[in-house]
């Protein structure tokens, strides 16, 4: 029985790693597609979406099987429970890459004012957050997970600044409104990608440290209050 449990657990990790790799590549391709005005890449992204959906279903079934048959405890239980939400966040990251691809298909070209926006900075940060979130899971690295969570604050600030720039572009020239709105939508997808990367990092922190830090990261990490005091505040 224990041997079977280890096999299922290994299969779970392998499938999450495989899905992570696919999702990371999808987002990379989506950003490249925008920068290079490459509509062929958008077709590849949309075609690959079904692979992610299939893995999503396999991971969910594996988690259900482990819980039903093996009754895991401690870190193994945390891994299985967190795998369900990590899987959901990975699937949504794949959706966001597809959404960026579809936005470009509608536009058919990158906005001519792309260079004066914060798109490049947001893209670089999002790709790093996704990579670091995945690496933190692969290596059980709570410190790297914390860096992902911290980076989300910077990404939110970049998105807010980018939004102001795009609104000003629309005010300056009404002919740019359609392209500006599309870029604002793409930027929103990037910001949401950062949120899902953060969610994954929070789950990794839970797996490794056995502590929940969702929605209260700064207070938890930097406060001298103990866990019971934090719980009493809620």
N, C-alpha and C positions, 0 to 999 in steps of 0.2 A: 504493500500500500504506500509506504514512504517513497519507494522507488518511483511509483506511478506519479506521485505528487511532484517529485523533483522534475520528472519529464514534462509534466504540464506547466510547471513554473518556468522551466527553461524555454518551452515553446512560447509562452506568454511574452517573456522578455525579447525573444528573437523577433516575434511579430511586431512588437512595439518599435523595436529598433528599425525594422524594415519599413514600417509605415512612416517613422520619423524621417528616414532618408528620402523617401518619396516626396513627403510634404516639403522638406527643406529644398529639394530640387525644384518642385513646382513653384515655390515662391521666387527662387532665383531666376527661373525662366520667365515668370510674369514680369519681374522688374526689368530683366533684359529686353523683353518684348517691347516695353514702353520706351526704354532708352534707345533701342535700335529701330523702332517702328517696324517690328518684325511680326507680321500677321501669321506667318507659318508657325511660329512658336506658340501663338495663342491656340491654334488648332491642336497642337501636341498636348498642351496643358489640359484642354477640355476632354480630349480622348483618354488621357490618363486618369481622369477623375474616377472612373469606374473601378480602377485598381485599388484606389484608396478606400472606396466604399466597401469593396469586398473584404479588405483587411479589417476595416472597422467592424464588420459583422463577425469575422472570425475571432477577433480579440474579445469582443463581447461574449461570444459563446464560450471561449476558453475561460474567462473570468467566472462565468456562471457555473461551469463544470467544476472548477477548482473549489469554489465556495460550497457547492452542493455535495461533492464527494469527499473532500479532504478536510474541511473545517480548519483552515489555517489559523495560526495565532501569531501574535507579536509582529515582527517586521514582515513576515510573509503575508499576514492578513493586511497590513498597511499597504504592501505592494499591490495586492490584488484589488483592494478597494480603490486605491489611487489610480491603478491602471485603467479602470473604467472611465474616470474623468479625464485622465491624460489622453486616452483614446478619443474621447469626445472633442477635446481641444485640438488634437491633431487633425481630426476630420474637418473641423471648422476652419483650421488654417488652410487646408486644401480647398475648401469652398471659397475662401477669400482670394486665393491665387487665381481660381477660376473666374471670380467676379472681376478681378483686375483685367484678366485676358478678355472677357466679354466687353468691358468698358472700352478697351483699345479697339476691339473689332467694330464697335459702333463709331468711334472717332476716326479710325482708319489711319491715323497718324498721331505722333506725339504733339502736344500743344507747343506752338512756336515760342512761348514764354516760359517753358519748363525750366530753363537755366536760372531764372531769377527767383524761383520758388525754393522751398526747402525739401523738394522731392528727393534729391540725391542724399541729403543728410538723413532723412527719414528712412530711406531704403537701406542705407548702410547699417543703420542702427537696428532696424528690424531683422535684417539677415543675421546680425551678430546675436541678437536676443534669441532667435529661433535656434541657432547653432548652439549657443551656450545652454539653453534650456534642455536640448537633446543630450548634450555632453554631460550635463549635471545628472541626468537620469542614467545614462550609460555607465557613469563612474561613481554613482552614489555620492555626489559632491554637493554638500549643503552650502558650502561657501560660494561656489559658482552659481548656485540657485539664487542666493541672496543678491548677487550682482545683477542677475536678470531682473529681479524685482525692483532694484534701485534704478536700473536703466529705464524702466517704464515711466518714471517721473520725467526724465529728459525727453522721452518720446512724446509724452502728452504736451510738454511745453513747445516742442517743435511743431506739433500738429496745430496748436493754437496760433503760433506765429505764421504758419503756412496758410491757415484759414484767412488771417488778416490780409496777407499778401494777395491771395486769390480774389478776395472781395474787392480790394483796391484795383486789381486788374479789370474786373468787370465794370467798376465805376469809371475807369479811364477810357474804356472802349467797349461799347455795347456789342460790337462784332465778335468779341472774344467770350461772350457769356456762355455759349454752349460748351466750348472747350474748357473754360474755367470750371464750370459745374461738373464736367466729367472728371477733371483733375482733382477737384475737391472730393468727389466720390472715391476715387482711387486712393487719395490720401487718407480718407476715413477707413478704407479697407486695411491700409498699412497700420493705422493706429489700433484697429481692432486686432490685427495680427500680434501686436505687442501685448495686448491684453491676454490673448490666449497663450502666448509664450510665458507670461507672468503666472498664469494659472497653472501651467505645467511645472514651473519652478516652485510654486507654493506646495504642490503635491510632492515634489521631490524632497523638499525640506521636511514635510510630514513623514515620508517614508524613512528618511535617514535619522531625523532627530526626534521623531514621535511627538511633535508639537505642531498644533494648527496655528498658522499665522495669516490665514486669509482675511482680507479686509482690515487688518490692523498691523501691518508689517512694521512701520516705523515705531509705533508705540511698543510693540513686543520686543524688537531687536535692541532698541536703544534705552528702554526703560529699566529701572532698577526694581520695579515691582515684580513680585513673583507670580506664578501662574494662577494661584487662587485669587489674588487681588485683581488680576486682569479679568478673570471669569466673573468676579463679583460686580464689575463695572457694567457687564452686559445685561 
